[in-house]
Amino acid sequence: MAQNSIGLPDVINYPKLVYGAGLQSWDMKQDRNGTMYFANNEGLVSFDGHYWSLYPLPNKTIVRSVEIGADHRVYAGGQDEFGYFSPDQNGTLRFTSLTGLIPEKDRSFGDVWDIVNFKNDIFFRTPNKIYRISNGVVAVYKASSEWSFMGICQGRLYAHDYLHGILRFENNTWSPLTVPNLLGTNDPVTAILPVGGDSMIVTTLKNGLFILHQKGFTKISTAITAQIQQNRIYAATVVNDKWIAQATNNDGIYNRP
């Protein structure tokens, strides 16, 4: 029996031959005009609803992350490279590197896994350093062990370091939360999501989901969360005020209240 598809949006699959880039995309964002941008193995990919375009980085490395800045520039992070794309007088995107702002001793950093626009500053997360670009000036924040996550929740900027757990960016510094770190020292945080009040859901790659509140962490333990944990949560996002979606390494996407 066919399913009733009335009211459901169309799902369109675009094969590699159509979008003309690498097999794997790592991140995506949408700008104010509706154009989609994808961090792809072969560069930055854009799609305006009709046409696909590919913009490789100057060093031809994988683009791992993308963000739309308050200045409407498209920020992209590759390997030992980050900067922004902006249109030239013909409307073609051109890349401007920002690595020249970095002190020479900090210019080797590997992959840029997260980019966040926070209070008009741009933050780039690499495994060992977080770079903050503010009014053309760069600040470098080195990890105590390794930065595994960075993102905004409830209007605040958070990052995860294996040694110190979750830290919050305040007063130009990263400060650990004043609760015991129960996340383990070898399990990366993959998302921090709002759930109402001052509480947040923290997803981890290996150990499932936690509620973070003023008193600390509480593990979420149900049959479905055990199944999700087994399949490893690679990313998660808020769908609406009742649902969150969790992408797993081994079993697709779970949508749960």
C-alpha positions in Angstrom: 0.0 0.0 0.0 1.4 3.4 -1.0 2.1 5.9 1.8 0.1 9.1 1.9 2.5 11.9 0.9 0.1 14.8 1.1 1.7 17.6 3.1 5.1 16.1 3.0 7.9 18.0 1.2 9.5 16.6 -1.9 12.9 15.0 -1.3 15.3 15.5 -4.3 18.5 13.5 -4.6 21.3 15.3 -6.4 24.0 12.8 -7.6 27.7 13.6 -7.8 27.5 14.1 -11.6 24.9 16.9 -11.0 26.6 18.9 -8.3 30.1 18.3 -9.7 32.2 17.9 -6.6 33.5 15.3 -4.1 31.5 12.4 -2.7 31.5 13.7 0.9 30.3 17.0 2.3 31.0 17.9 6.0 28.9 21.0 6.8 26.3 23.2 5.2 24.8 26.7 5.7 22.2 28.9 4.0 22.6 32.6 3.5 19.9 35.3 3.6 19.2 34.9 -0.1 18.5 31.2 0.2 21.7 30.0 -1.4 23.1 26.8 0.1 26.8 26.3 0.8 28.5 23.0 1.4 31.9 22.2 2.8 33.0 19.5 0.4 36.0 17.3 -0.2 36.9 19.3 -3.3 36.1 22.8 -2.0 33.2 25.1 -1.3 30.0 24.1 -3.2 27.1 26.6 -3.7 23.6 25.9 -4.9 21.1 28.7 -5.6 18.2 26.4 -6.5 19.1 26.2 -10.2 22.9 26.1 -10.6 25.7 24.4 -8.7 29.2 25.9 -8.5 32.5 24.6 -7.0 35.1 26.9 -5.5 38.4 25.1 -4.4 40.6 26.5 -1.8 44.0 27.9 -3.0 45.8 24.9 -1.4 43.2 22.5 -2.9 42.5 20.9 0.5 39.2 19.5 1.9 36.8 22.1 3.2 35.5 20.8 6.5 33.4 23.7 7.8 31.4 26.7 6.6 29.7 29.6 8.3 27.8 32.8 7.2 29.2 35.8 9.0 27.3 38.9 10.3 29.1 40.6 7.4 27.4 38.1 5.0 30.7 36.6 4.0 30.9 32.9 3.5 33.7 31.7 5.9 35.3 28.3 5.1 37.9 26.2 6.8 40.2 23.7 5.2 43.6 22.1 6.2 46.1 24.7 7.4 43.8 27.3 5.7 40.8 29.4 6.6 39.2 32.6 5.3 36.1 33.8 3.5 34.5 33.9 0.1 32.9 37.1 -1.1 31.6 38.1 -4.6 33.8 40.1 -7.0 32.3 42.8 -9.3 31.0 40.0 -11.6 29.4 38.1 -8.8 31.9 35.3 -8.8 33.0 34.2 -5.3 36.7 34.9 -4.5 38.6 33.6 -1.5 40.5 35.8 1.0 42.8 33.9 3.3 43.0 35.0 7.0 45.9 32.9 7.9 48.3 35.8 7.4 46.8 37.3 10.6 48.0 34.4 12.6 51.4 34.5 14.4 53.8 32.4 12.3 54.3 29.8 15.1 50.6 29.1 15.1 50.0 28.7 11.4 50.2 24.9 11.3 46.8 23.6 12.7 45.5 20.9 10.4 41.7 20.7 9.8 39.2 23.4 10.7 36.3 21.4 12.0 33.9 24.1 13.3 33.4 27.8 12.4 31.1 29.9 14.6 29.8 33.5 14.2 29.5 34.8 17.8 28.8 38.4 18.6 30.2 39.5 15.2 33.5 37.7 15.8 34.4 34.5 13.9 35.8 31.5 15.7 37.6 28.6 14.0 38.1 25.3 15.9 41.0 23.1 15.1 42.1 20.1 17.2 44.7 22.0 19.2 43.8 25.6 18.8 40.7 27.9 18.5 41.3 31.1 16.5 39.1 34.2 17.1 39.0 36.9 14.5 37.8 40.2 15.9 38.1 43.5 13.9 41.0 42.0 11.9 42.9 40.9 15.0 43.5 37.2 15.8 43.6 35.6 19.2 44.8 32.0 19.7 43.4 29.7 22.4 45.3 26.5 22.9 43.7 23.3 24.1 44.8 21.7 27.4 44.4 18.4 25.6 42.3 18.6 22.4 39.4 20.7 21.3 36.6 18.3 20.1 33.6 20.6 19.7 32.5 24.2 19.5 29.0 25.7 19.1 26.4 28.1 20.4 23.6 27.2 22.7 21.1 29.6 24.4 23.1 32.5 23.1 26.4 31.4 24.7 29.5 29.9 23.1 30.7 26.5 24.3 33.7 24.3 23.5 34.7 20.8 24.7 38.2 19.9 25.7 38.9 16.3 26.7 40.7 17.2 29.9 38.5 20.0 31.2 35.2 19.0 29.7 32.8 21.7 28.5 34.0 25.3 28.7 32.1 28.6 28.1 33.6 31.6 26.4 33.2 34.7 28.7 35.3 37.8 29.2 37.7 36.9 26.4 38.6 33.5 27.9 37.5 29.9 28.0 36.3 28.9 31.5 35.3 25.3 32.5 31.8 24.8 33.9 31.6 24.6 37.6 30.1 21.1 37.6 31.9 17.7 37.7 33.0 16.5 34.3 31.2 13.1 33.7 31.8 13.0 30.0 35.0 10.9 30.0 38.4 11.9 28.7 38.3 10.2 25.3 34.7 10.8 24.1 34.0 13.9 22.0 31.0 16.1 22.4 29.1 16.3 19.1 26.3 18.8 20.0 24.9 21.0 22.8 21.2 21.8 22.3 18.6 23.8 24.3 15.8 21.9 26.1 14.1 24.6 28.1 15.1 26.7 31.1 18.8 26.5 31.9 19.1 22.9 30.9 20.8 21.6 27.7 21.2 18.2 26.0 24.8 17.2 25.4 25.3 14.5 22.8 28.6 12.5 22.7 30.0 10.2 20.1 30.4 7.1 22.2 28.4 7.5 25.4 25.1 8.8 24.3 23.1 11.7 25.6 23.2 13.7 28.8 21.1 16.5 30.3 23.3 19.3 31.6 21.7 21.4 34.4 22.9 23.6 37.3 23.8 20.6 39.4 25.7 18.7 36.8 25.1 15.9 34.2 22.4 13.3 34.1 22.6 10.4 31.7 19.6 9.9 29.5 18.9 6.1 29.5 16.1 4.6 27.5 15.8 1.7 25.0 16.0 4.1 22.1 18.9 6.1 23.5 20.8 2.9 24.1 20.3 2.1 20.4 21.4 5.5 19.3 24.5 5.3 21.5 25.5 2.0 20.0 25.4 3.6 16.5 27.4 6.7 17.6 26.0 10.2 17.4 28.0 12.2 14.9 25.9 15.3 14.9 22.5 16.6 16.3 20.3 19.6 15.7 17.0 21.1 16.9 14.1 20.4 14.5 11.4 22.3 16.4 10.3 22.9 20.0 9.5 19.2 20.4 12.0 17.3 18.3 15.7 16.9 17.8 17.4 15.0 15.0 20.5 12.9 15.6 22.8 11.8 12.9 24.6 8.5 13.6 27.7 7.0 12.0 26.2 3.6 11.6 22.4 3.8 11.3 21.2 7.0 9.6 19.2 9.7 11.4 17.0 9.4 14.5 14.3 11.9 15.2 13.0 12.0 18.8 11.1 14.2 21.3 
